[in-house]
Amino acid sequence: MFTGIVTHQGLFRGFGRGRQELVVEAPGLRPAPDPGGSLAVNGVCLSLLEADKDRLRFNLSRETLERTTLGALKPGDGLNLELPLTLSSPLAGHIVTGHIDAVGRVVKVSSRPPGKRAAVSYPAELRPYFIPKGSVALDGVSLTVASLGPSSFEVELIPLTLEGSNLGRLRAGARVNIECDMIGKYVYNWLSQRRRPG
């Protein structure tokens, strides 16, 4: 479980074992998770295989490669990293599981001093989970839906987010991991089940 508040940035260093493993350089990540522990990498919850100084190796499943942007990474790409939530951690963002719902595409990034505003398209099946001023995680960063349309939404990117995450490098055409608000998904599922006959 995570909060979507990115506290570290890392670099993608390559794949291993025929793309079954992901290698991340994470200088300054403290405390590093123990083998078997979790870390959110661009919003994707991954289990640590091994830590060698500042290099971390994670398992990659076929599901992860197919449903997220991790399979398209290039060496040197910046990564958002977040350690798991603990019982003593403040819930500063919103509840994020690290289970990606879909990959979206950045439609436009515009200047909105002192920050920026990004428009992101999403698959139609995700529409029931968004509400204006609701929460969404992009590449693991907790954000607020500033404007909502039938096939895209907009988010404000404040200077702190632009400087402390890889969202500062977003450009039109970029693909991003989308995780919808977990509470919204549960509520929608519950209401859908109640409407079904029997």
N, C-alpha and C positions, 0 to 999 in steps of 0.2 A: 504494500500500500504506500502511496506517495501523495504529495500535496501539489505538485506542479510548480514548486518554487526551485528553480535550478540554482544550485550552489557551486557547481564545478563545471568546467568545460574540458573536454578531451579531444584527442585526434584519432581518427581511424587509421590504422596501420596495415590492415590487410585481412584476408581470409585465410583459414587453415583447413586442412583435411577436406579439400574439395568443397569449400564453402559451408562446411558443417560447423566451423568455428569463426568467431569474430575477435580480432585483436585490436585493443584500444590502449592508447597511451594516455594515462591520467595523472599527470604530475600534480602533486599536492592534494590528492584525494585522501582525506583522513577523516575517520578511520576507514581503511580499505575493508570491504566486506570479506568475510572468511569464505573459503571454497564452499560452494553450495548456497551462499547468500545471494541476495538479489540486488540489482542496481538498475535504475531506469536509464536507458541509453536512447536518446532522442524520443523519449516517451515509451519505449518498449521495455517491459520488465524482462531482464535476462538473468540467468543463473551463472555465477562465477565458477569457472573450472579451476583457474590457477592465477595467482598473482606473482609476478617476478619483478620486484622493485616497482617501477611506475607502469609496467605493462600488464594488462589484464586480458585473460582469454575467457570467452563465453561460448556456450553451446548455441547453435542456430538450428532451429527446426525448419522443415519445409514450409510449414504454416507461417512462420515468422517471415521467411523470405518472400512468400507470396502475398502476404497481407500488409506488409510495411515497406518503408523505403530503405531498410538496411541493406537489402541485396544490391542496391544501385550505388552504394557508397564508393568513393574513390579515395585512394591513399592521400592523407592530409586533410580530408574533410573534417570540419569542426563538429563536435558532438555535445549535446546537452546531457549532463550527468546529474542524477539525484539519488542520494542514499535513501533507504526506506524510512518511512515514518516510524517513530517510536512513541510509546505512551507518554513520554516527557516532551515530545516535540510539539510546538505550536502548529495548529492547522491554519497556516497563513494563506494558502491558496484554496483549493477545493479537493475533495476526495478523488484521487486518480489511481487507477488500478495498474496501469502499464499494459493493458490489453487493448490493442488498437482496433477501432471499428472500421476504419477505411483510410485510404490514401486520398487526400485532396490535392488540388492544384491551385497555386497562387495565380489569380487573375490579374491583379494590379497591386502595386505598392506606391502610395502617394505620400508626399511630405505633409505632415500636420504638426508644425513646430509647437512644442519642442520635440515631438516624436514623429511617428509615421502611422499610417493606416493601411492595413492590408485586407484585400478581398480574396476570399478562398472559395472555390467551387467544391461541392460535395455530392456524393451519390444520392439519388432521390430517396432511397430507403432510410436515410438518416434524418430526414426532415422532421419526423415526429419527436425527435429528441432535443431539438433546439427551441429555445424561447428567447425573445429579446431580453438583453441584460442577464441571460443565463451564462453558465460556465461551459467552457470548452478547453481542451488541451491540444495545442499544436506542437509537435515534436517535443512533447513533455512539459510545455510551458503553460501554466494556468492563465487563461485569458477570459475576458468578458465579451459576449456577443454584442457588439455595438449596434449592428444593423443586420436584419435578416430578410433574405429573399427566398424564393422557391427553389433555387439551385445554388445559392452562394450566401455567405455571410461576411461581415466585416468585423475586424478587431482593431483596437487601438494598441499601438506598441509604444510604451513610454520609454524615455531614455534609459532607465534602469534595465528594462528588458532588452533593449537594443544592445547595450554594452555587456550585459551579463549572460547572454545566450547567443546561439547561432542565428536567431531570428533577425539580428541586425544585418545579416547578409542575404535576406530574402529578396528574390527578384521574380518578376512575372514569369510564369512557366515552371517554377520550382514545385516539386512534389513534397507534401508534408504529411506526417502521421496525424490522424485525427482520432481523439478519444472523446466521445460525448459524455455528458454528465451522467454518472452512474445512477444517481437518484432518479433522474428523469427517465432513464431506461427501465428501472424497476416499476415506476408509477405507470408508464405507458403499457408495460407488459401486464401488470395487474388489471388495469382497466380493460385491456383487450380481452383478457381471459373472462372477465365478468360479462362482457357483451356477447360471448359465444353461447349458443343454445345449449342447455343441459349443464 
